[in-house]
Every structure is written in structure tokens, then in C-alpha cells.
Amino acid sequence: MGPIALVARRQYRRGLNAVERGDLDALLAQFAADCTLTFVGDTPLGARLTGLHDLRRWFERFARLLPAPRFEIRQLVIAGPPWRQRLTAHVEIRSTVAGEPYLNQFAHFLTIRWGKVTDDLVLEDTQAWERACRRLAEAGLAEAAAGPLVPSAGRSAA
């Protein structure tokens, strides 16, 4: 792995660490102001959002639904020059959902320009996530039964 890819790898791990710590400021500092986040699926984390304000809303909801997540990178591929890097990862996520262990996996696709994420696409095992949402809703967390996030008023999803 070349030096540019090593920098991207460290940046990606720092981002996951920030999510694990709940440090949204450190996490969002890695995103471009007009970044688009897409989480595929008709679930409470489903979204197609643009801009740091809406990305923060998404990560806040994520933290409420999946407290104390732990990530393990299974595969990571980085390609391209610093002005248009592509990062693809296969990641396992662990947490506790309604008192039970949660394990899932997702494919993560990022476009990075000069060190800032400009596009973030997440494809997760939606069946495992849907079962976790049902457990959370049954435990009284109404947000776990909510639909996907939509852009804030006055903002578009691009």
C-alpha cells in the first residue's frame, strides 16, 4: 500500500473510532460541506442526505439506535489520486440492541477529494438491521420504528 493509500486508511480508521467514541465533531470534520450520505433501505437509518447538518442528524440517530458500536474492518481497498480517491470496505459492526448482542456487516463506499469525504454509501444486511429495529421498538424506543430520515426543511438531497 502506497503512502497516499496509508493516509486514507488511517483517516478511515479515525472516522470509525470517532463513531465508536460518539465524537461527531471529529467525525464530521472529515466530510466536505456538501457531502452526500446514502444508507440504502427503508429503515430508521435509511437516508439520502446532503450537507453536514443532515449528516449530523443521521449520526445522532445512529448513536441512539446503536450505542457503543465497535467496528472491525474485514477488507479495505483504496484506489485513485488524492483528488479522487475511492475507498471500499467490508466492515463488521457489533453493539448491544435491547440488551442482546448485535452483529451485522456492511459494505462501505467512499469518494474522498483532498482528504474530505464527498460521497458516503452504506449497504448493510437489512434483514439483520430490521430484526434489531423490531427489538428496539418492542423495548420502547419509538425511533426504531421510524421511517428513513429525509432532508431538513429548505435542504435538498441533491
Solvent accessible surface area in square Angstrom, and as a share of the most:
residue,aa,sasa,rsa
1,M,128,0.57
2,G,38,0.37
3,P,106,0.66
4,I,86,0.43
5,A,17,0.13
6,L,72,0.36
7,V,81,0.47
8,A,2,0.02
9,R,94,0.34
10,R,132,0.48
11,Q,14,0.06
12,Y,12,0.04
13,R,70,0.25
14,R,129,0.47
15,G,6,0.06
16,L,10,0.05
17,N,51,0.26
18,A,2,0.01
19,V,18,0.10
20,E,33,0.15
21,R,151,0.55
22,G,46,0.44
23,D,50,0.26
24,L,24,0.12
25,D,97,0.50
26,A,41,0.32
27,L,8,0.04
28,L,11,0.06
29,A,62,0.48
30,Q,28,0.12
31,F,13,0.05
32,A,18,0.14
33,A,77,0.59
34,D,102,0.53
35,C,0,0.00
36,T,14,0.08
37,L,1,0.00
38,T,25,0.14
39,F,6,0.03
40,V,67,0.39
41,G,30,0.29
42,D,123,0.64
43,T,6,0.04
44,P,5,0.03
45,L,0,0.00
46,G,0,0.00
47,A,12,0.09
48,R,117,0.43
49,L,0,0.00
50,T,23,0.14
51,G,10,0.09
52,L,63,0.31
53,H,89,0.40
54,D,0,0.00
55,L,0,0.00
56,R,81,0.29
57,R,64,0.23
58,W,10,0.04
59,F,17,0.07
60,E,65,0.29
61,R,26,0.09
62,F,17,0.07
63,A,47,0.37
64,R,125,0.46
65,L,0,0.00
66,L,1,0.00
67,P,67,0.42
68,A,70,0.54
69,P,6,0.04
70,R,127,0.46
71,F,21,0.09
72,E,74,0.33
73,I,35,0.18
74,R,125,0.45
75,Q,120,0.53
76,L,24,0.12
77,V,92,0.53
78,I,26,0.13
79,A,57,0.44
80,G,43,0.42
81,P,48,0.30
82,P,35,0.22
83,W,139,0.49
84,R,101,0.37
85,Q,11,0.05
86,R,106,0.39
87,L,1,0.00
88,T,52,0.30
89,A,3,0.03
90,H,60,0.27
91,V,0,0.00
92,E,34,0.15
93,I,3,0.01
94,R,114,0.42
95,S,14,0.09
96,T,74,0.43
97,V,0,0.00
98,A,45,0.35
99,G,69,0.66
100,E,83,0.37
101,P,121,0.76
102,Y,9,0.03
103,L,95,0.47
104,N,7,0.04
105,Q,88,0.39
106,F,16,0.07
107,A,31,0.24
108,H,19,0.08
109,F,71,0.30
110,L,13,0.07
111,T,9,0.05
112,I,3,0.02
113,R,94,0.34
114,W,175,0.62
115,G,37,0.35
116,K,86,0.36
117,V,6,0.04
118,T,32,0.18
119,D,53,0.28
120,D,4,0.02
121,L,51,0.25
122,V,12,0.07
123,L,74,0.37
124,E,20,0.09
125,D,60,0.31
126,T,54,0.31
127,Q,133,0.59
128,A,14,0.11
129,W,1,0.00
130,E,67,0.30
131,R,120,0.44
132,A,0,0.00
133,C,4,0.02
134,R,124,0.45
135,R,60,0.22
136,L,14,0.07
137,A,35,0.27
138,E,146,0.66
139,A,73,0.57
140,G,63,0.60
141,L,58,0.29
142,A,85,0.66
143,E,36,0.16
144,A,3,0.02
145,A,80,0.62
146,A,34,0.26
147,G,43,0.42
148,P,53,0.33
149,L,22,0.11
150,V,100,0.57
151,P,40,0.25
152,S,21,0.14
153,A,105,0.81
154,G,91,0.87
155,R,115,0.42
156,S,81,0.53
157,A,26,0.20
158,A,102,0.79
